[in-house]
């Protein structure tokens, strides 16, 4: 289990890995994940603006591709910030991209999950 969030939560403490990103950088991180899943390079400086780095995102994509079955859960943190609909569309697009490699689903959660 990998949790990507802007702050530590009970879920992040229970996860195998926690990636903390800066608030308002959801779309950029999801876009970078999609690019890496396609084998495309990402701009290190733009990724670094999220509080993460390309190596962390690359490792996450590799982990996602190796999964026999994956699920992406998202809550109001993703849809209640700047770019609401764009963020939701991007996470669905990432899920579709991951289905080229393995079985993935996306599950919206209510409120804060």
N, C-alpha and C positions, 0 to 999 in steps of 0.2 A: 504494500500500500504506500503510495506517494501522495502527500498532500501538498498542494501549491496554494498559498494563501498570503495575505498581507500581514497577518499577525499569528502568533502562536495561539492555538485553540486546544481543547481536549482531543479533537481528532488528530491534530498535528503531533501531539505528544504520544498518541497511540500508534502512529504510523511508523513504517520502516524507514521512511525518509521524509524530510520536510524541506521544501524549497520556499523561502520567503521572498516575495517580490514586492516592489514598491507599489503603493496605491496608484491606480489609474494607468497601469501598464499592461493590463490583461490582454488587450488586443495585440500589442506588440509581441508579447510572449507567445501567444497562440499562433501568430503569423510566423514567428521564428521556428516554432515546433513543426508547423506544416512544411516550411522550406527544408528543414533538416530531414524530415521524413521522406522528402522527394530527392534527397541527396544534393540539395542546392546549398551554396554557402550563405552565411548570414553576416551582417555587419556587426563586428564585435562591440563597437561603441554604442550602437543602438540597443543591442542586447544588454550591455552593461548598465544602461540607463534604467533597466528594470530591477536592478539589484542582483541579478543573476549573471552567469556568463555562458558563453556558447558551449563550453565543455559540460556544464551541468545540464543544459538543455539537450545536448547530443546524447549524453548518458541516459536521460529520461526517454528520448525517442528510441534508443536501442532497447531499453527495458520494455517499452510498450510494444515494439515489434516482436520481441521474443515471447511475449505473453501468449498463452494458449487462448485466453479469452480476457478481454479488458473492458472496463466500464469507466466512463468519465462522469462524475457527479458534479453538478454545479448548482449554486444557490444564488441568493439575492445579491451577494457580493459581486458577482459577475454581471448581473442584469440591472443592478441599482446604481451603477457608476456611469461615467462618461462613455458614450458609445453603446448604450444598452443593447439595442437590437443587433448592432454590428458584432458585439462580443458573443451573443447567442448564436448568430449565424456562423461566426468563425469557429466556435467550439464544435458546431455540427459539421462544418467542413473538415475540421481536423479529424473528427470521428470517421467521416467518409474516407479520408486519406488513409487512416490506419486500417480500414477494412481492405485495402489493397494488399496488406501484409498479414493480417490476422483478424479474428472476429472481435469487433468493438461495438459498444453501444454508448449512447449518451443519455443520462438520466437527470432531468431537472428536479431540484428539491425545493420544498417550500421554505420561505423565510431564510433562516441561516442554517438550514440542514438539520 
